[in-house]
Amino acid sequence: MTAYVPGIIETDLKKIVLAIQGLAAGRSNAVGTVTLATGASTTIVSTPNAASGSTPILTPASANAATELGNGTLYVSAVANGSFTIAHANSATVGRTFLYAVLG
């Protein structure tokens, strides 16, 4: 679920309080979904919240994704400004879908 982000010059106190309440309730704009590329050994995830030094956290959202994670071949191989790269098995298996959150 996304969080409301007031502008830098916001003066409406209700909007600022709404943003703080959303953060306290666990809302975040640093989350998304990615399905691993088939027939490739890497998948690049474009997300504006990624930056050098960020930590992407992956959670399987399908049985095929859980199997991929259990095989021990999946890891985040690079993090850059605006994206991160997932290394994984080069497989024809479809539906290897993960949820992600980018921290930091």
Summary of the structure (lengths in Angstrom):
residues: 104
radius of gyration: 16.5
end to end distance: 18.2
largest distance: 52.4
contacts: 269
relative contact order: 0.26
helix: 19%
strand: 33%
